[in-house]
Amino acid sequence: MKNTGAKYHWQSQNVKQSGVDDMVLLSKITEDAIVDNLKKRYMDDYIFTYIGPVLISINPFKQMPYFTDREVELYQGAAQYENPPHIYALSDYMYRNMMIDAENQCVIISGESGAGKTVAAKYIMGYISKVSGGGSKVQMIEGANTQQKQDLGIMTPDYYYYLNQSGTYKVDGTNDSKDFQETMEAMQVIGIPGDIQAQVLQIVAGILHLGNISFIEAGNYGQVESTDLLAFPAYLLGIDPNRLQDKLISRKWDGKGESIKVTLNQEQATYTRDALAKALYARLFDYLVEAVNKNSAPEYLTFMALRYSRKTAEQEEYVQEGIKWTPIEYFNNKIVCDLIENKLNPPGIMSVLDDVCATMHAKGEGADGTLLQKLQAAVGTHEHFNSWNYGFVVHHYAGKVSYDIKGFSANITSSVAYKKSRPTTASSKIKKQANDLVSTLMKCTPHYIRCIKPNETKRPKDWEESRGRHQVEYLGLRENIRVRRAGFAYRRPFNKFLMRYAILTAETWPCWRGPEQQGVLHLLRSVNMDTDQYQMGRNKVFVKNPESLFLLEEMRERKFDTFARIIQKSWRRCIARKKYEQMREEASDILYNSKERRRNSINRNFVGDYLGLEQRPELRQFLAKRERIDFADSVNKYDRRFKSIKRDLILTPKGIYLIGLEKVKKGPEKGQIKEVLKRKLEFGSISGVSLSTRQDDFFILHEAQYDSLLESNFKTEFLSLLAKRYEDINKRKLTISFTDRLEFRVKKEGWGGGGSRMVVFLRGQGDLAQIKPGGKTLTITVGDGLPKSSKPTRKGAPQSRGGGGRNNVGNRGHQNGAAKFSRAPQSQPSEITYSAPNKHGRPPSTAPPKLGSQRAPRVPVHNQNNQGNMDFLNVPDQGMSGKQRKRSISQRPPPAPKPQLRPQGPRCRAIYQYIGQDTDEISFDVNEVFDLVKEDSSGWWTGRHQGREGLFPGNYVEKI
């Protein structure tokens, strides 16, 4: 599966449609309809079309733009239907089948001379080379003899830049040395002279050495880093080293009456080197393909290969597997193959040719006439054979092909390898090679490409109607479509079908226990496939329509995608938990030994965005389009008269935003309340932050013009993120001071404005801060919090996110995302201890009790404090809320009979989404309203939602 997370290849909506991509979908199956569709697509520069799995390729006689690395990436791992028809789709399907099913694959490319068969083969091999790696260069390194290695300067594979990028030099099951020897023998067999073979090796070695030439930048120009590396590739390629260097680092531009030499930079020189290497390799490949075509009998090989045609193979398979099937008539090329290769009764053309060559004299005078006479005598009455004065004609599936008899026998005889017995002629060699080829093809999974030559002019967008129609006829495209529409789009052996789709059901994954055929049926029924869409053969399952196969593939992809998402989610949760634990510890270090901590907030999770800015466009309008949110919360801001005003505080990498609400005074929106950017603080203008040493939530942002006195339950998280951003931007640490007498400068407004104000912090009672303004001084009293040396404990589950507050700050929960906890004052603050502050005292003599090990009966809340029970301060791994929830559950009395629903009662609204983690919990979404059955001081309340009663965290809702 190709999943970079969940990456899909579907492109159809972005691609211009021209005709039909797959001619199985044509409304009329006539040769006229087929020709018209191919012509329309060809004129729109779509040279590829499908007939099911068969690819039709039209020679465009120009370079098309869709053979780049982008297309390689687009088609790699994609299903055929996901992208427009392309030879890369067929290549990828072959390659994946080979890798997944461990089966040999072959592609049969048919078409007349000039139809683009060679180019099609090049694109297939190029694609497979890009997605798999490897090549003939490694074969040469492994297989060359000592003299060749010396002459060509061959080193180990890791020496060459073009080979050492992947770090892989060996492929299991591949013998490069043996393959090299077979390649050399093959060149000898097809008639490539020894000196040309040597030149072929020189060019390959030259390309390898060329890749080792590297460049450096010198004064904005590229230079060869080591000129010593120029000598060997220049020698192998037969050029002067200085000339090679000049061509690599410069380019010549010819203008009107003048020539300009341009010096390249390092990047351009590297590109030129690689372009030269690719051009050399491409031309060498073209030469070898041309040599193969010149020295073999391509028509005969085509005859033999097409004995194993798509139509024949498909229909024979249906008979073998016992599939219900109505045979379709088509031209069987076997009669032509017999005309050429029969040995006796009557002898074929190849046998007659062998006899003439074996008995002819050295010069071969009169042999051609003898050949023609014997052919006339042997096959003259054959319906697919005609002779004339200077040759003969074979009527094969592609039409009539004429052969000139002049020099025919002499050319065949020139390739004779004499032995003590009767010599082996070229025709017998060709026949043997063709039969061997067909035997090899029969052992492979076949794929088919039909190539069409649109014209004789070799000009782009020139469609000759009669030529196109003739090729459509002799390639049997109409029969291909009929077989495809009447037959089955997909067939697979039972075991391989099970292997591919086992993931769809629990019964088949990881392996099916039972008969394979029953396992296949189970899978097909599990996806509700109609019974008329498939047939079960003796060893294979046959699926009729491509859409049914797409259904299987899509469900398989969804399964993999689901499992991948589960793995990703778990991994991200693990990473995020570690990250937030680290953030919490780093944040705690800012306050360590300087400020008392709140009991209910020291172990909470860091969330960052408490405003839900993804759903708040009215706030995001003040930020850049993709500006990252580090922190967002609704805070209290105090003015010169110490009046509290709500502000939305947002921290991003670009600064701090303070957003407020104002009534529109004029215009069409007059009277409406709108968000307004009240202030933006740049990091460079911030001089420091001041806090008290008490457990309050106040802090002052000191800025060049005037300061801001703010109050936030999440001040520790904000300060830690601010300190990081400040240091990143200003390259120095943020100044943070702690004192119980804080001074802040106020904004100048009108006459007598400006000046400064004082904030004084005193010891009081309880966790709730009490404020008392008096003139230019604000007095804040609050009880003792946790010791300044307190540290958060590590935990492995989400925690409640709340903090303390003050009794005159109204209902903050819905606006700032703060969790609301019970704020009853503690009666014995001086005796409170907390986790890990052991630097100033002895370690405890007894270990803390394990979670859930004590099951004390529930007692009234007012008695717990009176008894001095401080167990809730020993926060376990699950944090404060986890401890309280455990206690609440463990002390829960047996369930009583459900009371009748009351018509009226307390209700609450969700300010956060909550997903129940246990069977006794309820789940709800943001803004959902439901019944509040019972409040509990532990923080775990009981509610009734959608007819179900259960527990939920009280700090996730607000009472209404």
Secondary structure, DSSP 8 states (H G I E B T S, - for coil): ---SSS-----GGGS---S-SBGGG-SS-SHHHHHHHHHHHHHTT--EEEETTEEEEE--SS--S--SHHHHHHHTT--GGGS---HHHHHHHHHHHHHHH---EEEEEE--TTSSHHHHHHHHHHHHHHHH---HHHHHHHH--HHHHHHHT---GGG-HHHHSS-----TT--HHHHHHHHHHHHHHTT--HHHHHHHHHHHHHHHHHTT--EEEETTEEEES-GGGGHHHHHHHTS-HHHHHHHHHEEEEE-SS-EEEEE--HHHHHHHHHHHHHHHHHHHHHHHHHHHHHTS-HHHHHHHHGGG-HHHHHHHHHHHHT----------THHHHHHHH--SSS--HHHHHHHHHHH--SS-TTHHHHHHHHHHHHHTT-TTEEEETTEEEEEETTEEEEEE-TTHHHHHHTT-B--SSS-B-HHHHHHHHHHHHHHHHHTSEEEEEEEE---SS--TT---HHHHHHHHHHTTHHHHHHHHHHS-SEEEEHHHHHHHHGGGSTTTSS---S-HHHHHHHHHHHTT--GGGEEE-SSEEEE--HHHHHHHHHHHHHHHHHHHHHHHHHHHHHHHHHHHHHHHHHHHHHHTTTS-B-TTTTT----SBSS-GGG-HHHHTTS-TT---SEEEEEEEE-TT--EEEEEEEEETTEEEEEEEEE--SSTTTT-EEEEEEEEE-GGGEEEEEE-SSS--EEEEEESS--EEEE-TTHHHHHHHHHHHHHHHHSS---EEE-SEEEEE----STT---EEEEEEEE-SSSSBEEEEETTEEEEEE---B-TT------SS--------BTTS---HHHH----------S-GGG---SS-GGGS---SS----TT--------HHHHHHTT--GGGS--TTHHHHHHHHHHHHT-----------SS--EEEESS-B--SSTTB--B-TT-EEEEEE--TTSEEEEEETTEEEEEEGGGEEE-
